């Protein structure tokens, strides 16, 4: 009886050790937008703002891209807030 109990416990421990854990899915890469000729940070934030608001979106874009000012250049890659979709 004791032998069966020990065998069951050992089998359970082996199962726990042998089964690999499931890691969380890696986060999706942040969306990126390529600035087009004529685009301004104001325009980009307006297109992406949704319910969050343009000003808050613009400040988050500045923070994510380490921008000191409010100007962007055509061809520049901007990392966007995760909840924003480039349009």
Beta strands, then each sheet from edge to edge (+ up, - down):
strand 1: 32-34
strand 2: 77-79
sheet 1: 1+ 2-
end
